[in-house]
Amino acid sequence: MEFANFSRDMLGITTEFGIVNIKTEESPDKVIEIHLKYLSSSYTKEGVSYKLYDTSPTRKRQHLRWFDYKYY
C-alpha cells in the first residue's frame, strides 16, 4: 500500500478530498504534512448546487501521533 492510501485510511480522508502533497521534515522534529484539496468545484444541498470558492487560509492541525501506540 502506498503512503497516500495508508494516510487516507488512517486519517479517514474521504474520496471527496485529494491528497495534493505529502511533505516530510526530519529536523528539528520529525513531521509529516499532508496537504488536502476538496476535489469538487460545487456543493449540492436539497437539490440546489452552489459554486465553491476556497478563500480560507491554510490551516495546520496536529491530527495524531501514530507512534505513541504499540504497533506490530
Legacy VTK file of the C-alpha trace (Angstrom):
# vtk DataFile Version 3.0
C-alpha trace
ASCII
DATASET POLYDATA
POINTS 72 float
0.000 0.000 0.000
1.430 3.390 -0.930
1.711 6.065 1.758
-1.085 8.231 0.318
-3.562 5.346 0.560
-2.271 4.450 4.034
-2.776 8.085 5.134
-6.261 8.162 3.615
-7.244 5.012 5.537
-5.651 6.019 8.850
-6.988 9.591 8.864
-10.402 8.835 7.400
-9.881 11.072 4.357
-12.910 10.551 2.110
-12.836 10.418 -1.687
-14.214 13.994 -1.763
-10.674 15.135 -0.941
-7.464 14.627 -2.869
-4.010 14.431 -1.336
-2.127 17.195 -3.137
1.256 16.888 -1.449
2.957 14.976 1.340
5.914 16.782 2.889
8.272 15.297 5.471
10.672 17.119 7.773
13.400 15.270 9.637
14.796 18.126 11.698
14.318 19.543 14.292
11.188 17.396 14.814
10.002 14.553 12.658
6.907 15.951 10.948
4.680 14.739 8.125
2.460 17.370 6.479
-0.411 16.110 4.320
-1.901 18.794 2.069
-5.541 18.205 1.050
-7.825 19.750 -1.546
-11.580 19.438 -1.907
-11.978 17.968 -5.394
-15.406 19.243 -6.392
-16.000 22.816 -7.535
-19.606 22.786 -6.317
-21.714 21.615 -3.384
-25.308 20.402 -3.667
-27.804 20.706 -0.835
-31.525 19.990 -1.151
-31.250 19.921 -4.944
-29.559 23.331 -5.193
-25.969 23.474 -6.483
-23.603 26.075 -5.031
-20.222 27.050 -6.511
-17.336 26.674 -4.065
-14.645 29.292 -3.555
-11.758 28.457 -1.246
-10.714 31.739 0.296
-9.791 30.368 3.697
-6.165 30.483 4.816
-4.108 27.321 5.127
-4.706 25.704 8.489
-2.436 23.339 10.368
-3.727 20.650 12.721
-1.862 18.018 14.622
-4.095 15.063 13.948
-2.345 12.310 15.844
0.961 10.847 16.860
0.964 7.381 15.309
3.998 6.069 17.114
2.724 6.792 20.605
0.902 3.485 20.098
2.174 -0.045 20.025
2.462 -1.420 16.531
3.297 -4.887 15.261
LINES 1 73
72 0 1 2 3 4 5 6 7 8 9 10 11 12 13 14 15 16 17 18 19 20 21 22 23 24 25 26 27 28 29 30 31 32 33 34 35 36 37 38 39 40 41 42 43 44 45 46 47 48 49 50 51 52 53 54 55 56 57 58 59 60 61 62 63 64 65 66 67 68 69 70 71
